[in-house]
Amino acid sequence: SPYFANVPQAPADGILKLSVLSKADSDANKVDLGVGAYRDDSGKPWVLPVIRTAEQRVASDPNGNHEYLGVGGLPALTNGAQKLIFGADSPAISEKRVYTIQTISGTGANMVAAVFLRQFKQPADAAVYISKPTWGNHRSILQTAGHEVREYRYCNYGTLGLDIDGMLEDLRAAPRNQIILLHACAHNPTGIDPTEAQWQQIADVMAERGHFPFFDCAYQGFATGDVDKDAYAIRLFVARGFELLVAESFAKNMGLYGERTGCLHAVTKDAALVGAVSSQLNRLSRATISTASAYGAKLAGTVLQDQGLYAEWVENMGEMSRRIKDMREGLRDRLQSLGTPGDWEHVARQIGMFSFTGLSKQQVDVLRDSYHLYMTDDGRISVAGLNSGNIDYVARAIDAVVR
Ligand code: PMP
């Protein structure tokens, strides 16, 4: 029989399937709220103005070339990314307790972290706990790396807010020394983040139980427009003395989606541990990608290393996060003034790219089939897909299916 005959069909990826369906729909009213990528008010992909400037600088660099990066990646990026995540004055950086390796965007950072933890986790049978729900790829990445994956409660499906009691209970009830995957900010898919006080409670329980924090940070600066605020949780855990890993993506906050620009950071208890950890991360990266991709790193590194460009980048992020906030409030206002059954306050309260609307699978199906409105089966919308040209239509469509 053929060699490949024993390969079963892989389960379909919901988001990729959705984008195929949406692309094939040529209806004039079509609204794609599926893919998690920023769109401007005319529904178009947006190249950040600061990235346009960085492109010109990279293109006109007389020393520019297309050589391989070193195994750790581009220092302009990795050093800048370290300061961005932990704060320029972070003691962990000055004490040389941080190692940063460039990765294939956030997904690659998650995968390197997952394989590293699979090989070195303590105890060897520790499971990785993910939030219920979480970004669909987390489970897939962790299982591909060979982890046992368990869930902790996160979303209160009644209020569409944080189930902090359930979350703390589950973190307490887990065996000691488990790995806990946490979204640093702008939780995907729910848009629900813990408050600062709740992060402190989470840190308390994690310290009590000896859990290891593994942060996924895909939206720093994109969530609130303030890179420091969006790094609150990570910096809190570092200040509390945790060792940790952070997977960082520049896809959203720099609009570098396809350039696959990201980093993985490891913070160790003391500087003497960095040598071995960095050697293993380098080895894993070498075995899988050899070296990371250069172009996006040059763009992001240029922005992070230049004060003027950095300030412009913060402005650009502010513009994205403000537009998204306006769309959240606009959708809530429209649903409330239509008298749409339900409380739509959560749409405005949630944060980041996504809103967990509370729409059922059945309502999502009707919106897609009868209104050409595309969102994931769990009722998640990408708020960045809303704009002044489609928001009235979206509100009326949701109103119609909820009644
Ligand atoms: N983690 C989370 C929570 C995300 O939402 C995303 C983007 N969808 C990623 C990681 C990784 O994205 P990328 O590989 O494009 O950086």
Boltz pocket constraint, residues with backbone or C-beta under 6 A from the ligand:
constraints:
  - pocket:
      binder: B
      contacts: [[A, 36], [A, 104], [A, 105], [A, 106], [A, 107], [A, 108], [A, 135], [A, 183], [A, 186], [A, 188], [A, 216], [A, 217], [A, 218], [A, 248], [A, 249], [A, 250], [A, 251], [A, 257], [A, 261], [A, 262]]
      max_distance: 6.0
